[in-house]
Amino acid sequence: MYLPTEIPQPTFSHSTPDATASSSTHYPGTTGSRVQAPSRRELHTPLTSSSRNTWKRKLSNFQLRVLGMVAPQTAARRGIEAFCTPAPDTIAASAFDDAGAHLLMLKVDRHDLATYTWGDPARQPYVLLSHGWCGHSLQHLEWVRSLRDAGYAVVAFDQQAHGRSDGCKATLPDFVCNLLAVGWRHGRAAAVIGHGLGGTAAALALKHGLEADRAILIAAQADPEEAIARFTDALGLAAVVRRRMIVLLETETGVSMDDLQAHRTVPHLGRPALLVHDLEDREVPWSDSERYARLWPHSRLLSTCGLGHHDITRDARVISASIEFLAGGTVGERVVSSPNLRYGLA
């Protein structure tokens, strides 16, 4: 299910004391800026608790491998539960400064999503940020500051089961649905920027009606089925369990894995795109962004080395190059593909 079943509705808004006047706007249905902010997950847990959680995960993974040998269908169900549940010790937002954001809780279907606004997206060109798996919006304040300095308003939000938003589980179709809802509320964006699964969701959302003039995808997955394979390989699960997990996930979401592939998503997207990826990314291989760049017309590929999957989002050179791309500059390399030259740079 990609599309929200209801028009997104705000449940309340909250402006931090140092928020700008334009960011303290009250929306219909909100209860005002003095409302108590929602309860926040704590970022730092005691070391003993963290160590205990690590050992619990290791034990759970071992039990899952054994279960896969004797009851693959049951193992597949538990595997999907683990695959769709973000790690609880990596999604907290409470210890992060929000840099004067206007906080709005937005009801999308069954979930309250925490949305953050810097500047006035109704009067300024704005950039929509889409964080990755086990992340949250306030991890990307370097982007917010740079974008604000460049004259953009910024809109970001915590996906369900992440940051300040509620929920326990999330899937890629959920990411797409929520991104569409936030985008529809604010109207056409100057650009959408997504990291990891948030980048994959951005490409799919553009296909399904998200309005944005440009797109930047950072370390985005091009093949969700391969992502499941990496997950099951890391746990040592057999191929039969992986195949059953895919069937269960397709049944639960109502979306075929084939529909989520990059070659189904981006060939008809007409806006310019920048794909950014590190050659040493151990979570999502560089080849995924290379695939996007081959398939996406008017796209370019910016490759880095030594930053990995997460540090690439904090690198000043990447942020600077991205701002240059948003301003119409030529960044990265064009990737070409032909029957005689399947992979290449032009």
MITOR-413370 format. One record per residue (C-alpha): residue number from 1; residue in one letter; chain; x negated, y negated, z negated. Coordinates in pm, 1 decimal. Each point is the difference from the previous one (the first is absolute). Example, Ala and Ser with C-alpha at 12.3 -4.5 7.8 and 13.67 -1.06 7.14 Angstrom:
BEGIN
 seq type mol     east    north       up
   1    A   A  -1230.0    450.0   -780.0
   2    S   A   -137.0   -344.0     66.0
END
This chain:
BEGIN
 seq type mol     east    north       up
   1    M   A      0.0      0.0      0.0
   2    Y   A   -172.5   -317.3    120.9
   3    L   A    262.8   -267.7    -41.4
   4    P   A    136.4   -141.4   -326.9
   5    T   A    362.1    105.7    -51.0
   6    E   A     91.3   -335.2   -158.9
   7    I   A   -104.4   -362.2     39.0
   8    P   A   -286.3    -57.6   -250.4
   9    Q   A    122.3   -191.8   -304.7
  10    P   A   -208.7   -183.5   -262.0
  11    T   A     59.2    105.7   -360.5
  12    F   A   -200.9   -279.6   -164.5
  13    S   A   -290.8   -236.5     63.9
  14    H   A   -289.2   -112.4   -214.3
  15    S   A   -256.2   -272.7     64.9
  16    T   A   -326.2    -10.7   -189.2
  17    P   A    -77.9   -329.2   -179.6
  18    D   A   -264.6   -102.4    254.4
  19    A   A    209.9     81.5    303.9
  20    T   A     41.4   -271.8    258.1
  21    A   A    330.8   -182.2     25.8
  22    S   A     76.2    160.5    332.8
  23    S   A    -46.0    346.5   -146.2
  24    S   A    246.9    -55.7   -284.0
  25    T   A    303.6     -0.7    226.6
  26    H   A    295.6    189.9   -144.5
  27    Y   A    176.9    239.0    232.4
  28    P   A    372.2     82.8     -8.2
  29    G   A     69.3    264.9   -258.1
  30    T   A   -306.6    -73.1   -211.3
  31    T   A     20.7    -92.6   -364.4
  32    G   A   -270.9   -265.1     -5.8
  33    S   A   -370.0    -43.0    -60.7
  34    R   A     18.0     50.5   -377.8
  35    V   A    110.6    360.6     24.2
  36    Q   A   -224.4    251.1   -168.3
  37    A   A   -223.4    168.7    256.3
  38    P   A     51.7    374.8     40.9
  39    S   A   -188.6    244.8   -218.1
  40    R   A   -347.1     68.9    135.4
  41    R   A   -207.9    313.3      4.6
  42    E   A   -327.7    -41.2   -187.1
  43    L   A   -308.0      0.8    221.5
  44    H   A   -250.2    137.9   -246.1
  45    T   A     68.0    323.2   -186.2
  46    P   A   -221.3    135.1   -278.9
  47    L   A   -291.1    208.9    124.2
  48    T   A    126.0    306.4   -183.5
  49    S   A    338.3    -33.3    170.0
  50    S   A   -162.9    -44.8    341.2
  51    S   A   -220.2    304.5    -52.0
  52    R   A    297.7    201.5   -114.4
  53    N   A    193.3    -97.3    311.6
  54    T   A   -294.7    101.6    218.2
  55    W   A    -14.0    344.3   -157.1
  56    K   A    377.5     36.1     28.8
  57    R   A    -20.3    -77.1    370.2
  58    K   A   -280.7    250.8     49.5
  59    L   A    198.1    267.4   -182.4
  60    S   A    312.4    -85.1    198.2
  61    N   A   -192.9     24.7    326.7
  62    F   A   -138.1    340.7    -98.1
  63    Q   A    347.3    124.4    -89.3
  64    L   A    129.6   -128.9    333.2
  65    R   A   -267.6    192.0    190.7
  66    V   A     88.7    320.4   -180.9
  67    L   A    370.4    -60.6     54.5
  68    G   A    -64.9    -48.8    370.7
  69    M   A   -132.1    355.5     21.5
  70    V   A    307.7    162.7   -152.2
  71    A   A    286.9   -242.1     61.2
  72    P   A    -84.1   -235.8    287.6
  73    Q   A    346.1   -158.0     17.3
  74    T   A     -7.1    -94.5   -367.8
  75    A   A   -356.3   -125.5     42.0
  76    A   A    113.4   -210.3    295.0
  77    R   A    273.4   -163.9   -209.2
  78    R   A   -247.2    -83.8   -275.0
  79    G   A   -251.0   -115.1    258.7
  80    I   A    251.2   -246.6    143.7
  81    E   A     73.0   -126.6   -351.1
  82    A   A   -371.0    -66.7    -51.3
  83    F   A    -49.0   -144.2    348.6
  84    C   A    280.3   -254.6    -45.5
  85    T   A    -87.6   -105.5   -356.8
  86    P   A   -264.1   -273.1    -44.0
  87    A   A   -255.8     54.5   -274.3
  88    P   A    131.2   -186.2   -308.2
  89    D   A   -338.1   -138.0   -103.6
  90    T   A    -64.3   -180.4    330.3
  91    I   A    314.0   -202.0     64.6
  92    A   A     14.1   -251.8   -285.6
  93    A   A     37.1   -371.0     70.8
  94    S   A     20.6   -142.7   -351.7
  95    A   A   -369.0    -83.9    -43.5
  96    F   A    -22.3   -195.4    325.5
  97    D   A     35.8   -376.1     30.7
  98    D   A    280.1    -79.1    245.6
  99    A   A   -158.0   -331.1    110.1
 100    G   A    317.7   -198.3    -55.7
 101    A   A    230.2    224.7    200.2
 102    H   A    376.6    -30.4     -2.5
 103    L   A    125.3    343.3   -111.7
 104    L   A    332.5    125.3    129.1
 105    M   A    150.8    342.1    -69.4
 106    L   A    171.5    108.8    320.2
 107    K   A    255.4    282.1      2.9
 108    V   A    -58.6    226.4    299.7
 109    D   A    240.5    291.5      0.6
 110    R   A    -55.8    165.7   -339.7
 111    H   A   -325.0   -170.6    -95.5
 112    D   A   -107.2   -334.8   -144.7
 113    L   A   -307.3   -117.5    189.3
 114    A   A   -231.6   -265.0   -144.8
 115    T   A    -66.6   -261.1    269.6
 116    Y   A   -253.8   -280.7    -25.0
 117    T   A     -0.8   -327.0    191.8
 118    W   A   -274.5   -259.9     27.1
 119    G   A     92.1   -318.8    181.9
 120    D   A    329.4    -48.3    185.1
 121    P   A     64.8    260.8    272.4
 122    A   A    310.0   -192.3    108.2
 123    R   A   -211.0   -301.5    100.1
 124    Q   A   -345.6    144.3     64.9
 125    P   A   -115.1    284.0    225.3
 126    Y   A    -30.0    294.0   -234.3
 127    V   A   -193.3    327.2    -14.6
 128    L   A    162.3    315.1   -133.2
 129    L   A   -233.7    229.4   -199.3
 130    S   A     57.6    376.3    -27.9
 131    H   A   -214.2    180.7   -258.9
 132    G   A   -107.0    363.1     17.5
 133    W   A     67.5    316.8   -196.0
 134    C   A    -65.0    -29.7   -373.9
 135    G   A    -51.7   -373.2     43.9
 136    H   A    193.0   -318.3    -72.0
 137    S   A     18.5   -350.8    139.2
 138    L   A   -209.4   -177.7   -262.0
 139    Q   A   -305.4    201.2    102.3
 140    H   A    -20.0   -217.8    312.3
 141    L   A    -26.2   -348.7   -146.9
 142    E   A   -317.5    -65.1    202.3
 143    W   A    221.2     18.4    308.3
 144    V   A    260.1   -225.1   -158.4
 145    R   A   -252.8   -272.4    -77.8
 146    S   A   -158.3     13.7    345.1
 147    L   A    334.5     -0.4    176.9
 148    R   A    124.3   -291.2   -210.3
 149    D   A   -319.6   -193.6     81.4
 150    A   A     69.7     68.3    368.3
 151    G   A    347.3   -155.4    -31.3
 152    Y   A    217.0    312.2    -30.0
 153    A   A    261.7     85.3   -256.0
 154    V   A    -28.4    358.2   -122.3
 155    V   A    264.8    258.7    -85.4
 156    A   A    -92.0    328.8   -164.0
 157    F   A    184.1    268.7   -192.4
 158    D   A    -58.4    313.7   -204.4
 159    Q   A    130.2    313.1    166.0
 160    Q   A    235.5    222.9   -197.6
 161    A   A   -185.0    203.2   -263.9
 162    H   A   -285.2   -253.8     16.0
 163    G   A    -96.6   -306.4   -202.4
 164    R   A    297.0   -176.6   -160.6
 165    S   A    258.7    172.5    220.7
 166    D   A    203.2    290.2   -133.8
 167    G   A     18.4    356.9    123.8
 168    C   A   -211.2    312.5    -45.4
 169    K   A    -53.6    121.9    356.2
 170    A   A    -44.6   -148.1    346.0
 171    T   A    -43.1    118.1    357.6
 172    L   A   -117.5   -164.6    320.0
 173    P   A    361.8    -55.4    117.0
 174    D   A     62.9   -169.5   -336.9
 175    F   A   -298.3   -228.5     62.1
 176    V   A    141.8    -90.6    342.2
 177    C   A    351.4    -60.5   -132.5
 178    N   A   -120.5   -228.5   -278.6
 179    L   A   -233.4   -193.5    229.8
 180    L   A    285.5    -58.0    244.0
 181    A   A    224.6   -122.4   -282.5
 182    V   A   -252.6   -254.8   -125.7
 183    G   A    -77.3   -113.4    353.5
 184    W   A    366.4    -44.1     86.3
 185    R   A     52.9   -214.0   -309.1
 186    H   A   -270.8   -247.4     96.4
 187    G   A     32.9      1.7    379.4
 188    R   A   -266.4     11.9    265.8
 189    A   A   -355.5     10.0   -134.4
 190    A   A   -313.7   -141.1    154.6
 191    A   A   -161.1    335.2    -75.1
 192    V   A     33.6    321.2   -195.7
 193    I   A   -309.4    141.8   -168.6
 194    G   A      2.6    355.5   -134.8
 195    H   A   -254.4    222.2   -171.6
 196    G   A      1.1    379.3      7.4
 197    L   A    352.7    134.9    -11.1
 198    G   A    119.8   -360.6     -2.7
 199    G   A   -166.0    -45.3    338.4
 200    T   A    165.6    311.4    138.8
 201    A   A    331.6   -132.3   -129.9
 202    A   A    -66.5   -337.0    165.5
 203    A   A    -44.5    160.2    342.6
 204    L   A    319.3    202.3    -42.3
 205    A   A    191.4   -301.2   -130.5
 206    L   A   -102.6   -202.4    304.5
 207    K   A    139.6    276.1    219.1
 208    H   A    327.7     -8.9   -193.2
 209    G   A     61.8   -373.1      4.0
 210    L   A   -242.3   -177.7   -233.7
 211    E   A    -75.5   -340.9    150.7
 212    A   A   -364.1   -108.6    -15.5
 213    D   A   -216.1   -176.0    256.0
 214    R   A   -318.3    191.8    -84.3
 215    A   A   -101.9    307.5   -194.3
 216    I   A   -309.2    102.3   -194.5
 217    L   A    -26.1    364.1   -104.1
 218    I   A   -280.2     90.0   -240.8
 219    A   A    -91.7    368.5    -33.0
 220    A   A    348.1    107.6    110.4
 221    Q   A     97.1    362.7     56.0
 222    A   A     79.7     86.0    360.4
 223    D   A    122.7    353.8    -66.4
 224    P   A    198.6     67.5   -322.1
 225    E   A    -10.4    374.1     67.5
 226    E   A   -378.7    -12.4    -13.1
 227    A   A     32.0   -195.4   -326.1
 228    I   A    196.5    289.8   -147.6
 229    A   A   -266.1    238.6    128.7
 230    R   A   -270.8   -202.1   -178.6
 231    F   A    208.7     10.0   -317.6
 232    T   A     55.1    376.4     10.9
 233    D   A   -363.3     66.1     94.5
 234    A   A   -115.0   -202.5   -301.0
 235    L   A    218.9    217.2   -224.1
 236    G   A   -107.5    322.2    169.6
 237    L   A    354.0     85.9    113.9
 238    A   A     58.0    246.3    279.7
 239    A   A    125.9    -99.6    344.8
 240    V   A    334.8    169.2    -65.6
 241    V   A     58.3   -231.6   -296.0
 242    R   A    -90.2   -304.0    210.3
 243    R   A    244.0     99.8    274.1
 244    R   A    279.3     46.5   -252.4
 245    M   A    -81.7   -335.6   -160.6
 246    I   A     42.8   -169.2    337.2
 247    V   A    338.0    165.0     54.4
 248    L   A    116.7    -98.0   -348.8
 249    L   A   -114.6   -359.6     43.9
 250    E   A    171.9    -29.6    337.1
 251    T   A    319.8    139.1   -152.1
 252    E   A    -15.8   -233.2   -300.6
 253    T   A    -67.4   -317.0    201.1
 254    G   A    196.8     85.3    312.7
 255    V   A   -299.8   -108.8    209.4
 256    S   A   -206.6    225.0    223.3
 257    M   A   -378.1    -11.9    -42.3
 258    D   A    -27.7    -38.1    375.5
 259    D   A    188.8   -330.0    -20.4
 260    L   A   -263.2   -134.7   -240.1
 261    Q   A   -296.0     59.3    231.0
 262    A   A   -193.6   -299.0    131.8
 263    H   A     53.1    106.6    360.9
 264    R   A    377.6    -23.9    -59.9
 265    T   A    -24.6   -333.6   -179.4
 266    V   A   -235.8   -251.0    154.4
 267    P   A    -27.7     30.8    382.0
 268    H   A    298.1   -232.1     50.1
 269    L   A    -91.1   -257.6   -266.4
 270    G   A    -76.2   -320.7    183.1
 271    R   A   -149.6   -221.5   -270.9
 272    P   A   -378.0    -23.6    -51.5
 273    A   A   -144.6    228.9   -264.7
 274    L   A   -328.4     34.0   -184.6
 275    L   A    -96.8    343.3   -132.9
 276    V   A   -258.2     -9.5   -278.7
 277    H   A   -170.0    314.4   -129.4
 278    D   A   -320.5    108.5   -170.6
 279    L   A   -208.7    274.0    158.1
 280    E   A    -57.7    156.9   -343.0
 281    D   A    364.6      5.2   -111.3
 282    R   A     48.9    333.2   -179.6
 283    E   A    376.8    -29.0    -43.0
 284    V   A    112.9    -91.5    351.6
 285    P   A   -246.3     71.9    282.1
 286    W   A   -121.9   -281.3    225.1
 287    S   A    135.2    195.5    297.4
 288    D   A    355.4    -87.9   -109.9
 289    S   A    -56.6   -370.4     66.8
 290    E   A   -185.3     86.8    320.0
 291    R   A    312.8    188.1    106.4
 292    Y   A    221.6   -298.5    -80.3
 293    A   A   -232.5   -228.4    196.4
 294    R   A      9.2    225.4    308.0
 295    L   A    378.7     21.6     -3.3
 296    W   A     95.8   -355.6    -98.8
 297    P   A     -3.7   -255.6    284.3
 298    H   A   -169.6   -331.1    -84.9
 299    S   A   -178.2    153.6   -299.3
 300    R   A   -361.4     -9.4   -112.0
 301    L   A   -200.1    209.8   -244.2
 302    L   A   -224.7   -148.3   -269.4
 303    S   A   -227.0    263.3   -153.8
 304    T   A   -199.2    -36.6   -321.4
 305    C   A   -249.3    227.5   -173.2
 306    G   A    -47.4     72.1   -368.8
 307    L   A    323.3   -151.1   -133.0
 308    G   A    214.9    312.7    -20.5
 309    H   A    377.6      3.7    -25.4
 310    H   A     54.7   -255.6   -277.3
 311    D   A   -292.1   -244.1     -2.1
 312    I   A     78.6    -89.8    359.7
 313    T   A    307.5   -188.0   -124.5
 314    R   A   -216.5   -218.1   -225.8
 315    D   A   -281.8    -71.7    242.6
 316    A   A    -36.3   -372.0     73.9
 317    R   A   -120.1     66.3    356.2
 318    V   A    306.1    211.7     77.8
 319    I   A    233.0   -264.9   -142.2
 320    S   A   -178.6   -277.5    191.3
 321    A   A     14.1    196.3    327.5
 322    S   A    368.9     70.0    -56.3
 323    I   A     75.3   -369.8    -52.9
 324    E   A   -187.0    -72.0    322.7
 325    F   A    214.1    261.0    178.8
 326    L   A    318.8   -159.4   -133.6
 327    A   A   -118.1   -332.6    141.8
 328    G   A    -34.7    156.3    345.4
 329    G   A   -370.0     83.0     -9.0
 330    T   A   -158.5    304.4    164.0
 331    V   A    -94.7    246.6   -271.9
 332    G   A   -122.3    358.1     28.6
 333    E   A    -25.8    210.0    315.1
 334    R   A    255.4    117.3    250.2
 335    V   A     32.8    378.0     14.9
 336    V   A     84.1    152.0    334.9
 337    S   A    118.4    342.7    107.5
 338    S   A     28.2    157.4    342.8
 339    P   A     -5.9    352.5    150.4
 340    N   A   -372.4    -40.5     70.6
 341    L   A    -81.4   -193.4   -318.4
 342    R   A    212.1    121.6   -284.5
 343    Y   A   -176.2   -204.2   -262.8
 344    G   A   -194.9   -315.9     56.5
 345    L   A    -48.8   -365.6    -77.9
 346    A   A     47.0   -280.6    250.5
END
